[in-house]
């Protein structure tokens, strides 16, 4: 695991819980509106975002550029929600560690499509985060998107962008 920035141990559990609830509400607003500036605004100007498949992003502007690009192209454009399955509060380090489910659109088959990752958020105060690190296996995500895309194609619901993605990454 990559080392994340260390926050001063001055945040109460109540403040960390409140800031995390705010984070989740803003992510849901960003998902509903597809306005990813809302997500970027959750971070300090000098924040670091570590994403194991895409790399390291330094500063809110870089985070914004990455999240807009990622969430407006396939498969990110097919992810309407990012619910938290569980989380823990690390008061000593001012962190939240959680499991995030990356939902793909519901295909009506009763199956939850997507994959999860572990996220480590380092709090900076004032409802802002100084660091986020997403930890996951990219191969698991690839398999999940392939499965979903095949089902969406069978239902006639795979977009042209999804078809292009499948042509590039869908073959096993």
BAFI-3210 file (N, C-alpha, C; in Angstrom, 3 decimals, decimal comma, padded with zeros to 6 digits):
// residues 172
n [1|2|3|4|5|6|7|8|9|10|11|12|13|14|15|16|17|18|19|20|21|22|23|24|25|26|27|28|29|30|31|32|33|34|35|36|37|38|39|40|41|42|43|44|45|46|47|48|49|50|51|52|53|54|55|56|57|58|59|60|61|62|63|64|65|66|67|68|69|70|71|72|73|74|75|76|77|78|79|80|81|82|83|84|85|86|87|88|89|90|91|92|93|94|95|96|97|98|99|100|101|102|103|104|105|106|107|108|109|110|111|112|113|114|115|116|117|118|119|120|121|122|123|124|125|126|127|128|129|130|131|132|133|134|135|136|137|138|139|140|141|142|143|144|145|146|147|148|149|150|151|152|153|154|155|156|157|158|159|160|161|162|163|164|165|166|167|168|169|170|171|172]
n.u [000,841|000,508|002,021|000,048|-000,753|-000,187|-002,406|-002,869|-003,501|-006,023|-008,704|-011,991|-013,938|-016,616|-016,447|-015,010|-016,838|-018,992|-017,837|-017,313|-019,906|-020,757|-019,010|-019,968|-022,586|-022,046|-020,732|-022,860|-024,522|-022,903|-022,903|-025,629|-026,019|-023,996|-021,984|-018,881|-017,211|-018,156|-017,215|-014,417|-014,234|-014,286|-011,751|-008,626|-006,762|-004,138|-004,243|-003,603|-004,221|-004,297|-004,444|-004,604|-004,642|-004,655|-002,822|-001,006|-002,294|-001,760|-002,963|-006,044|-006,947|-005,783|-006,971|-009,631|-009,502|-008,815|-011,021|-013,248|-012,626|-012,503|-015,068|-016,749|-016,369|-016,573|-015,757|-016,677|-018,753|-020,944|-021,425|-023,500|-023,623|-021,856|-021,906|-021,172|-020,057|-019,062|-017,352|-014,603|-013,448|-010,512|-009,391|-006,942|-005,209|-006,697|-008,360|-010,563|-011,440|-012,752|-015,019|-015,840|-018,426|-018,453|-020,843|-022,282|-024,673|-027,951|-029,106|-031,475|-031,540|-031,416|-028,901|-026,079|-023,992|-020,592|-017,693|-015,655|-013,655|-011,074|-010,928|-008,917|-009,227|-007,861|-008,308|-008,610|-009,836|-012,631|-014,540|-012,975|-010,598|-007,281|-006,015|-006,707|-006,733|-007,214|-007,557|-007,302|-007,885|-007,146|-007,692|-009,917|-011,869|-011,842|-012,807|-015,396|-016,536|-016,429|-018,212|-020,625|-020,878|-021,229|-023,733|-025,278|-025,040|-026,385|-028,956|-029,356|-028,520|-025,997|-023,859|-022,508|-019,963|-019,388|-019,380|-017,107|-015,194|-015,432|-014,484|-011,830|-011,043|-012,614|-012,305|-011,220]
n.v [-001,163|002,232|004,990|007,307|010,792|012,254|013,360|015,920|014,811|015,918|015,841|015,220|012,242|012,739|014,972|013,851|011,843|013,472|014,964|012,885|012,028|014,299|014,172|011,795|012,627|014,702|013,297|011,735|013,776|014,699|012,424|012,283|014,687|014,677|016,470|016,843|018,645|019,093|016,886|017,271|019,580|018,687|018,401|019,703|022,498|021,654|018,913|015,341|012,666|009,291|006,835|003,622|002,496|004,673|006,551|009,164|012,141|015,499|018,139|020,039|020,905|019,058|016,732|017,322|017,463|014,796|013,322|014,317|013,578|010,774|010,051|010,823|009,281|005,978|003,212|004,708|006,502|004,896|004,440|005,014|005,344|005,289|003,646|003,248|000,410|-000,327|001,317|002,658|004,652|006,352|007,916|008,646|009,110|010,792|009,801|008,176|004,952|002,996|000,750|001,041|000,633|000,371|000,983|-000,300|000,601|-000,593|-003,535|-004,776|-007,439|-008,382|-008,584|-007,238|-005,221|-004,459|-003,449|-003,436|-001,137|-000,295|002,646|005,222|008,020|011,109|013,487|017,073|019,147|021,464|020,220|019,224|017,198|016,020|013,990|011,204|007,775|005,130|001,730|-001,220|-004,084|-003,799|-005,749|-007,097|-005,125|-004,864|-007,390|-007,233|-005,084|-006,111|-008,339|-006,977|-005,384|-007,298|-008,356|-006,001|-005,508|-007,761|-007,049|-004,904|-002,483|-001,412|001,247|003,092|003,931|002,066|-000,243|000,271|000,212|-002,460|-003,664|-003,003|-003,912|-006,053|-008,694|-011,906]
n.w [000,000|-000,754|000,884|002,556|002,958|006,149|008,579|011,067|014,375|015,322|014,993|015,978|016,513|015,931|014,202|012,062|011,260|010,498|008,399|006,636|006,073|004,712|002,516|001,285|000,624|-001,198|-003,216|-004,100|-005,076|-007,168|-008,776|-009,472|-010,866|-012,649|-012,413|-011,936|-010,775|-008,260|-006,864|-007,013|-005,494|-002,919|-002,005|-000,719|-002,023|-002,449|-002,434|-002,635|-004,821|-005,065|-007,367|-008,290|-010,879|-012,615|-011,700|-009,929|-008,668|-008,251|-006,447|-006,483|-009,016|-010,802|-009,868|-010,468|-013,317|-013,927|-012,768|-014,160|-016,799|-016,498|-015,556|-017,556|-019,710|-021,119|-019,054|-016,905|-017,361|-017,189|-014,566|-012,065|-009,291|-006,131|-003,657|-000,163|001,383|003,880|006,602|008,531|011,242|011,792|014,236|015,345|013,180|011,648|009,604|007,265|006,411|003,908|002,152|-001,112|-003,378|-006,779|-008,731|-011,694|-014,212|-013,493|-014,872|-014,663|-013,978|-011,451|-010,381|-008,791|-010,405|-010,968|-009,122|-006,164|-004,196|-001,845|-000,006|001,239|003,081|003,958|006,342|006,275|007,506|007,745|006,058|003,961|002,180|002,339|001,092|-000,973|-001,413|-003,560|-003,479|-005,223|-007,364|-010,632|-012,597|-011,647|-011,913|-014,684|-015,509|-014,404|-015,840|-018,414|-018,175|-017,545|-019,847|-021,871|-021,154|-021,313|-024,034|-025,066|-024,339|-025,936|-024,974|-024,841|-025,299|-028,151|-027,488|-025,500|-027,077|-028,636|-026,614|-025,843|-028,185|-027,995|-025,414|-024,633|-025,487|-024,436]
ca.u [000,000|001,250|001,887|-000,796|-000,367|-000,607|-003,109|-002,695|-004,480|-006,807|-010,104|-012,811|-014,700|-017,837|-016,122|-014,675|-018,097|-019,756|-017,151|-017,500|-021,297|-020,755|-018,329|-020,893|-023,696|-021,535|-020,501|-024,178|-024,954|-022,092|-023,415|-026,967|-025,943|-022,814|-021,138|-017,753|-016,576|-018,580|-016,282|-013,107|-014,330|-014,137|-010,330|-007,866|-006,071|-002,880|-004,510|-003,033|-005,137|-003,555|-005,359|-003,620|-004,591|-004,477|-001,642|-001,009|-002,727|-001,371|-003,735|-007,462|-007,136|-005,437|-008,020|-010,803|-009,265|-008,880|-012,350|-014,141|-012,276|-012,827|-016,495|-017,520|-016,061|-016,859|-016,967|-017,107|-020,037|-021,987|-021,427|-024,371|-023,548|-020,676|-022,284|-020,188|-020,526|-018,681|-016,241|-014,113|-012,895|-009,207|-009,238|-005,527|-004,586|-007,623|-008,685|-011,682|-011,133|-014,057|-015,167|-016,726|-018,906|-018,539|-022,006|-022,606|-026,123|-028,758|-029,617|-032,763|-031,419|-031,306|-027,493|-025,331|-022,851|-019,535|-016,607|-015,373|-012,287|-010,864|-010,520|-008,366|-009,381|-007,175|-009,071|-007,834|-010,668|-013,569|-015,150|-012,046|-009,700|-005,945|-005,537|-007,525|-006,064|-008,108|-006,793|-008,106|-007,258|-007,712|-008,184|-011,273|-012,725|-011,904|-013,724|-016,762|-017,022|-016,649|-019,460|-021,738|-020,983|-021,819|-025,163|-025,890|-025,097|-027,477|-030,214|-029,399|-028,332|-024,594|-023,649|-021,460|-018,688|-019,195|-018,996|-015,697|-014,407|-015,440|-013,599|-010,449|-010,710|-013,595|-011,899|-010,425]
ca.v [000,000|003,470|005,830|008,475|011,934|012,159|014,520|016,104|014,035|016,902|015,780|014,330|011,244|013,390|015,786|012,935|011,239|014,515|015,263|011,746|012,098|015,364|013,590|010,869|013,404|015,433|012,306|011,389|014,931|014,680|011,316|012,627|015,826|014,457|017,655|016,295|019,716|018,886|015,922|017,914|020,595|018,034|018,300|020,937|022,928|020,921|017,503|014,266|011,564|008,134|005,911|002,607|002,249|005,919|007,278|010,106|013,475|016,496|019,371|019,952|021,051|017,780|015,791|017,685|017,059|013,341|012,784|014,679|012,719|009,384|009,814|011,191|008,301|004,600|002,767|005,618|007,100|003,909|004,230|006,050|005,461|004,749|003,464|002,771|-000,828|-000,222|002,243|002,810|005,962|006,300|009,232|008,932|009,609|011,671|009,126|007,273|003,842|002,462|-000,033|001,729|-000,187|001,115|000,431|-000,101|000,725|-001,782|-004,140|-005,380|-008,892|-008,727|-008,744|-006,007|-005,215|-003,522|-003,981|-002,548|-000,749|000,299|004,042|005,843|009,473|011,826|014,716|018,308|020,141|022,266|019,332|019,000|016,055|016,312|012,844|010,011|006,669|004,041|000,492|-002,265|-004,878|-003,389|-006,910|-007,357|-004,132|-005,213|-008,521|-006,767|-004,266|-007,042|-009,080|-006,041|-004,961|-008,402|-008,391|-004,796|-005,727|-008,718|-006,336|-003,758|-001,283|-001,002|002,440|003,006|004,039|000,762|-001,180|000,559|-000,293|-003,915|-004,031|-002,822|-004,598|-007,062|-010,072|-012,536]
ca.w [000,000|-000,829|002,059|002,369|003,773|007,529|009,093|012,503|015,130|016,064|014,596|016,800|015,770|015,451|013,030|010,968|010,815|009,805|007,131|005,747|005,615|003,703|001,345|000,626|000,045|-002,367|-004,273|-004,652|-005,892|-008,399|-009,592|-009,980|-011,787|-013,507|-012,217|-011,180|-010,009|-006,874|-006,276|-006,859|-004,438|-001,620|-001,692|-000,563|-003,252|-002,596|-002,135|-003,451|-005,095|-005,550|-008,038|-008,665|-012,325|-013,363|-011,249|-008,806|-009,077|-007,250|-006,485|-006,827|-010,466|-011,437|-009,474|-011,278|-014,705|-013,982|-012,477|-015,268|-017,926|-016,171|-015,356|-018,752|-020,755|-020,755|-018,389|-015,843|-017,724|-016,877|-013,116|-011,512|-007,829|-005,458|-002,255|000,807|002,016|005,282|006,842|009,885|011,550|012,444|014,865|015,595|011,952|010,952|008,353|007,061|005,504|003,543|000,939|-002,040|-004,469|-008,037|-009,422|-013,103|-014,336|-013,256|-016,102|-014,387|-013,828|-010,041|-010,027|-008,554|-011,321|-010,623|-008,299|-005,031|-003,863|-000,531|-000,098|002,446|003,024|005,025|006,583|006,405|008,172|006,949|005,055|002,846|002,340|001,797|000,332|-001,167|-002,089|-003,919|-003,572|-005,825|-008,410|-011,924|-013,347|-011,156|-012,572|-016,104|-015,636|-014,101|-016,957|-019,534|-017,923|-017,674|-021,253|-022,641|-020,833|-021,872|-025,484|-025,304|-024,138|-026,835|-024,148|-024,814|-026,124|-029,168|-026,765|-024,881|-028,149|-028,967|-025,492|-025,952|-029,301|-027,539|-024,160|-024,284|-025,806|-023,367]
c.u [000,894|001,021|001,040|-000,346|-000,918|-001,246|-002,775|-003,811|-005,348|-008,296|-010,850|-013,513|-015,953|-017,553|-015,781|-015,934|-018,924|-019,146|-017,322|-018,944|-021,431|-020,118|-019,295|-022,052|-023,246|-021,238|-021,834|-024,723|-024,198|-022,584|-024,746|-026,897|-024,890|-021,908|-019,973|-016,917|-016,953|-017,644|-014,934|-013,108|-014,218|-012,687|-009,700|-007,162|-004,814|-003,030|-003,778|-004,089|-004,311|-004,545|-004,489|-003,564|-004,233|-003,279|-001,896|-001,360|-002,452|-002,186|-005,157|-007,691|-006,835|-006,477|-009,269|-010,640|-009,403|-010,309|-013,332|-013,875|-012,731|-014,332|-017,361|-017,194|-016,354|-015,632|-017,452|-018,462|-021,214|-022,084|-022,245|-024,242|-022,268|-020,990|-021,144|-020,765|-020,192|-017,563|-015,809|-013,456|-011,586|-008,940|-007,770|-004,854|-005,481|-008,060|-009,999|-011,183|-012,476|-013,973|-016,222|-017,132|-019,068|-019,628|-021,948|-024,134|-026,818|-029,322|-030,937|-032,731|-031,271|-029,889|-026,869|-024,072|-021,860|-018,449|-016,325|-013,899|-012,251|-010,362|-010,024|-008,455|-008,672|-007,805|-008,154|-008,596|-011,598|-014,193|-014,289|-011,091|-008,369|-005,404|-006,649|-006,659|-007,088|-007,266|-007,703|-007,283|-007,881|-008,259|-009,603|-012,257|-012,904|-012,895|-015,171|-017,335|-017,274|-017,982|-020,677|-021,953|-021,609|-023,320|-025,885|-026,034|-026,257|-028,847|-030,358|-029,194|-026,880|-024,412|-022,574|-020,083|-018,362|-018,791|-017,535|-014,788|-014,302|-014,513|-012,142|-010,098|-011,600|-013,198|-011,061|-009,203]
c.v [001,236|004,276|007,042|009,590|011,776|013,464|014,692|015,368|014,960|016,819|014,808|013,318|011,878|014,232|014,909|012,280|012,246|014,843|014,115|011,689|013,169|014,861|012,692|011,611|014,148|014,479|011,932|012,534|014,954|013,582|011,692|013,708|015,644|015,696|017,245|017,362|019,598|017,921|016,582|018,924|019,999|018,033|019,675|021,268|022,098|019,418|016,568|013,180|010,453|007,114|004,860|002,284|003,510|006,749|008,205|011,484|014,443|017,759|019,170|020,052|019,745|016,715|016,054|017,195|015,544|012,829|013,127|013,765|011,277|009,130|010,220|010,292|006,900|003,950|003,684|006,237|006,164|003,623|005,330|006,277|004,820|004,569|002,894|001,527|-000,860|000,815|002,168|004,167|005,754|007,700|009,620|009,563|010,564|011,098|008,365|006,201|003,193|001,570|000,652|000,742|000,710|000,467|000,707|-000,064|-000,626|-002,284|-004,877|-006,884|-009,339|-008,909|-007,362|-006,076|-004,130|-004,221|-002,979|-002,181|-000,291|001,717|004,497|007,345|010,100|013,205|015,915|019,399|020,838|021,471|019,123|017,864|016,388|015,168|011,805|008,995|005,573|002,798|-000,605|-003,026|-004,476|-004,557|-007,274|-006,392|-004,473|-006,354|-008,093|-005,965|-005,136|-007,781|-008,176|-005,661|-006,049|-008,487|-007,183|-004,932|-006,669|-008,051|-005,136|-002,440|-000,812|000,151|002,191|003,100|002,723|-000,294|-000,976|000,042|-001,806|-004,380|-003,950|-003,716|-005,790|-008,492|-010,639|-013,168]
c.w [000,000|000,435|001,724|003,288|005,176|007,968|010,565|013,231|015,973|015,768|015,501|015,904|015,171|014,210|011,825|010,395|010,011|008,440|006,139|005,230|004,534|002,409|000,569|-000,048|-001,213|-003,524|-004,912|-005,513|-007,221|-009,328|-010,242|-011,051|-012,869|-013,503|-011,317|-010,505|-008,531|-006,156|-006,025|-005,715|-003,039|-001,131|-001,511|-001,879|-003,512|-002,329|-003,098|-003,607|-005,714|-006,085|-008,711|-010,149|-013,104|-012,923|-010,069|-009,337|-007,937|-007,460|-006,973|-008,334|-011,198|-011,106|-010,320|-012,719|-014,854|-013,788|-013,594|-016,457|-017,690|-016,137|-016,554|-019,938|-020,221|-020,121|-017,274|-016,107|-017,453|-015,381|-012,440|-010,010|-007,313|-003,973|-001,420|001,477|003,507|005,402|008,298|010,018|012,294|013,011|015,026|014,379|011,177|009,610|008,442|006,096|005,194|002,311|000,091|-003,129|-005,686|-008,877|-010,909|-013,188|-014,172|-014,578|-015,877|-014,190|-012,375|-009,544|-009,817|-009,408|-010,912|-009,849|-007,188|-004,954|-002,411|-000,750|001,260|002,236|004,215|005,155|006,781|007,139|007,189|005,802|003,820|003,222|001,689|000,952|000,205|-001,892|-002,315|-004,189|-004,114|-006,842|-009,746|-012,738|-012,909|-011,811|-014,046|-016,330|-015,404|-015,257|-018,183|-019,375|-018,143|-019,138|-022,119|-022,392|-021,421|-023,390|-025,826|-025,187|-025,083|-026,121|-024,082|-025,793|-027,179|-028,505|-026,054|-025,890|-028,536|-027,865|-025,565|-027,077|-028,861|-026,353|-023,828|-024,553|-024,675|-023,946]
res [x|x|x|x|x|x|x|x|x|x|x|x|x|x|x|x|x|x|x|x|x|x|x|x|x|x|x|x|x|x|x|x|x|x|x|x|x|x|x|x|x|x|x|x|x|x|x|x|x|x|x|x|x|x|x|x|x|x|x|x|x|x|x|x|x|x|x|x|x|x|x|x|x|x|x|x|x|x|x|x|x|x|x|x|x|x|x|x|x|x|x|x|x|x|x|x|x|x|x|x|x|x|x|x|x|x|x|x|x|x|x|x|x|x|x|x|x|x|x|x|x|x|x|x|x|x|x|x|x|x|x|x|x|x|x|x|x|x|x|x|x|x|x|x|x|x|x|x|x|x|x|x|x|x|x|x|x|x|x|x|x|x|x|x|x|x|x|x|x|x|x|x]
***
